[in-house]
Amino acid sequence: MSIVVDTLIKKNVEDILVVPVNFSYDRLLEGNYIREQLGQPKVNESFASAALGLWNSLQTKYGNARVDFGHPFSMRVSF
């Protein structure tokens, strides 16, 4: 965002429109970190276990995904 604001402040462009975007899912895509949250040591991963985890995540159904777009707003008005 600082690159956008700096470009506008230096007047390299007249205006920049920002479009807010939200991604939401029925099920979280993050891993399970319960062991680490309980203070237990992290189990080291190997390439094989990482590849297996990726394969399993690609085979899992995550339900519906939704993408929402907000109303674009001008950055020029902010300055």
C-alpha positions as CSV (number, residue, x, y, z in Angstrom):
1,M,0.0,0.0,0.0
2,S,2.9,2.3,0.7
3,I,4.0,2.1,-3.0
4,V,0.5,3.2,-4.1
5,V,0.4,6.1,-1.6
6,D,3.9,7.2,-2.5
7,T,3.1,7.2,-6.2
8,L,0.0,9.4,-5.5
9,I,1.9,11.8,-3.2
10,K,4.7,12.2,-5.8
11,K,1.9,13.1,-8.3
12,N,3.1,10.4,-10.8
13,V,-0.6,9.6,-11.3
14,E,-3.8,11.7,-10.9
15,D,-5.8,9.2,-9.0
16,I,-5.8,5.5,-7.8
17,L,-9.0,3.5,-7.3
18,V,-8.9,0.8,-4.6
19,V,-11.3,-2.1,-4.8
20,P,-11.8,-3.9,-1.4
21,V,-11.9,-7.7,-1.9
22,N,-12.8,-10.4,0.7
23,F,-12.3,-14.2,0.3
24,S,-14.3,-16.5,2.6
25,Y,-14.5,-20.3,2.8
26,D,-16.8,-22.8,4.5
27,R,-13.7,-24.5,6.0
28,L,-10.4,-23.0,6.9
29,L,-7.4,-23.9,4.7
30,E,-4.8,-23.5,7.4
31,G,-3.1,-26.5,9.1
32,N,-3.8,-27.9,12.5
33,Y,-1.4,-26.4,15.1
34,I,-3.0,-27.8,18.3
35,R,0.2,-29.6,19.4
36,E,2.2,-26.4,19.1
37,Q,-0.5,-24.4,20.9
38,L,-0.3,-26.8,23.8
39,G,3.4,-26.2,24.0
40,Q,4.6,-29.5,22.6
41,P,7.6,-29.4,20.3
42,K,7.0,-29.0,16.5
43,V,7.5,-32.2,14.6
44,N,10.0,-31.7,11.8
45,E,8.7,-32.2,8.3
46,S,10.4,-34.1,5.5
47,F,9.8,-33.6,1.9
48,A,7.7,-36.7,1.7
49,S,5.4,-35.6,4.6
50,A,5.0,-32.1,3.0
51,A,4.2,-33.7,-0.4
52,L,1.7,-36.0,1.3
53,G,0.1,-33.1,3.1
54,L,-0.2,-31.2,-0.1
55,W,-1.8,-34.2,-1.8
56,N,-4.3,-34.7,1.0
57,S,-5.3,-31.0,1.0
58,L,-5.9,-31.2,-2.7
59,Q,-8.2,-34.2,-2.2
60,T,-10.2,-32.6,0.6
61,K,-13.5,-30.8,-0.2
62,Y,-13.5,-27.4,1.4
63,G,-17.1,-26.5,0.6
64,N,-18.1,-23.2,-0.9
65,A,-15.8,-20.3,-1.6
66,R,-17.1,-16.8,-1.9
67,V,-15.4,-13.7,-3.2
68,D,-17.0,-10.3,-2.4
69,F,-16.0,-7.0,-4.0
70,G,-16.6,-3.7,-2.2
71,H,-17.3,-0.3,-3.8
72,P,-14.2,1.2,-5.4
73,F,-12.9,4.3,-3.6
74,S,-10.6,7.0,-4.8
75,M,-7.3,7.6,-3.0
76,R,-7.2,11.2,-4.3
77,V,-10.0,12.2,-1.9
78,S,-7.9,11.0,1.1
79,F,-5.2,13.6,0.6
